[in-house]
């Protein structure tokens, strides 16, 4: 089954009064540091993201995972780039953090090469994982005279 991802809010509000929690034990803080929770439901596996991660930011993370480039609007504000870098650091996505750094330094011309590199690396890994593996092949060619098979 396909996991369902639930984004648990809009990332909270920085103006919230955290003084109410001062009397609580520090043991409860471990639950607040989680990035997500995973549980089974009738529809399959549910991955629920922390309310600390905004939906808009997580969409940019997913775009980066699938394309190698976060699709930021033209002239994305500094707050969005800072938030994206923060989430990139949470997920330990160093290339995405570098892209955000380049945007903040107005050196975004460096970013397409990162996307190209990541796409090339992904293709290379997929090639090693699946090319010429009979179990993963849609088509198997038997090459006459060479005793060789080519799997695609």
Secondary structure as the mmCIF struct_conf table of DSSP 4:
data_model
#
loop_
_struct_conf.conf_type_id
_struct_conf.id
_struct_conf.beg_label_comp_id
_struct_conf.beg_label_asym_id
_struct_conf.beg_label_seq_id
_struct_conf.end_label_comp_id
_struct_conf.end_label_asym_id
_struct_conf.end_label_seq_id
HELX_LH_PP_P HELX_LH_PP_P1 UNK A 2 UNK A 3
STRN STRN1 UNK A 4 UNK A 7
BEND BEND1 UNK A 9 UNK A 10
TURN_TY1_P TURN_TY1_P1 UNK A 14 UNK A 15
HELX_RH_3T_P HELX_RH_3T_P1 UNK A 18 UNK A 21
TURN_TY1_P TURN_TY1_P2 UNK A 22 UNK A 23
BEND BEND2 UNK A 24 UNK A 24
HELX_RH_3T_P HELX_RH_3T_P2 UNK A 26 UNK A 28
HELX_RH_AL_P HELX_RH_AL_P1 UNK A 29 UNK A 32
TURN_TY1_P TURN_TY1_P3 UNK A 33 UNK A 33
BEND BEND3 UNK A 35 UNK A 35
STRN STRN2 UNK A 36 UNK A 41
TURN_TY1_P TURN_TY1_P4 UNK A 42 UNK A 43
STRN STRN3 UNK A 44 UNK A 49
TURN_TY1_P TURN_TY1_P5 UNK A 51 UNK A 52
BEND BEND4 UNK A 53 UNK A 53
HELX_RH_AL_P HELX_RH_AL_P2 UNK A 55 UNK A 67
BEND BEND5 UNK A 68 UNK A 69
HELX_LH_PP_P HELX_LH_PP_P2 UNK A 72 UNK A 73
TURN_TY1_P TURN_TY1_P6 UNK A 74 UNK A 75
HELX_RH_AL_P HELX_RH_AL_P3 UNK A 78 UNK A 90
TURN_TY1_P TURN_TY1_P7 UNK A 91 UNK A 92
HELX_RH_AL_P HELX_RH_AL_P4 UNK A 94 UNK A 104
TURN_TY1_P TURN_TY1_P8 UNK A 105 UNK A 106
HELX_RH_3T_P HELX_RH_3T_P3 UNK A 108 UNK A 110
HELX_RH_AL_P HELX_RH_AL_P5 UNK A 111 UNK A 130
TURN_TY1_P TURN_TY1_P9 UNK A 131 UNK A 132
HELX_RH_3T_P HELX_RH_3T_P4 UNK A 134 UNK A 136
BEND BEND6 UNK A 138 UNK A 138
STRN STRN4 UNK A 140 UNK A 143
TURN_TY1_P TURN_TY1_P10 UNK A 144 UNK A 147
STRN STRN5 UNK A 148 UNK A 151
#
